[in-house]
Amino acid sequence: MTFTAHPVRLPDGSLTIPDLDWDMSQHPLFVAAKRVLINHFQGELEGKTIFDLGCLEGGYTAEFARLGMEATGMEVRTSNFQNCELVRKTLNLSNLYFVQDDCWNIEKYGYFDVIFCSGLLYHLHSPVEFLRLVRKQCGLLILDSHFATEQPTKAFNLSEITEHEHLRGRWYVETPKGGNPKDDNAKWTAWGNAQSFWPLESELIRAVSEVGFTDIDLNAFQRPASEQRRTIIAK
């Protein structure tokens, strides 16, 4: 069976993982992350711990486990977490774990060799505060996040430039006024905050440095400028 990160619900209500010709191990971000991990640990990944924050349905987490790492995925939404559990039971890997919790509670899960944070930071109201938490909990951070630009773009509906947490950036509305900021079905939005803050790219990099990461690599995975997204490797 080829693994995908998107379990589907059958007419009888049960969940299954379909066979596809493409799997998460081929995703360019995972390929880049794998290369970083192999270089950082000199090929010795067996038993190294990694925490995948906001893991959605567990696709990346499962691939890290397949590399031999002790891989834990954190997901807050119940519908996503149910899919994570299906992935765990289907793959039957003893080194694959999932927890259902808010990312702001990472401290209670202890220290990890690596934290993988993809597609999460730009959904947070206070990214710098969160990065401070992350710095305490890992030796290596693989961060992949959107950022704001000096000039407004059509790609994302962001506010005018302002300052928040001593960073220049723009606000993004996650939940329209009157909406539920903890909607379990709104899989691609924040959890608990109605708006999130996107620092400018240079400000995001500065924030990673200022919370205590002293070695920063910006070349592990290059994205098109139109995506307004940067992969940062920090230790």
Secondary structure by P-SEA (a helix, b strand, c coil): cccccbbbbccccbbbbbbbcccccccaaaaaaaaaaaaaaccccccbbbbbccccccaaaaaaaaaccbbbbbbccaaaaaaaaaaaaaaccccbbbbbcccccccccccccbbbbcccccccccaaaaaaaaaaccccccccccccccccccccccccccccccbbbbbbbcccccccccccccccccccccbbbbccaaaaaaaaaaacccccccccccccccccbbbbbcc
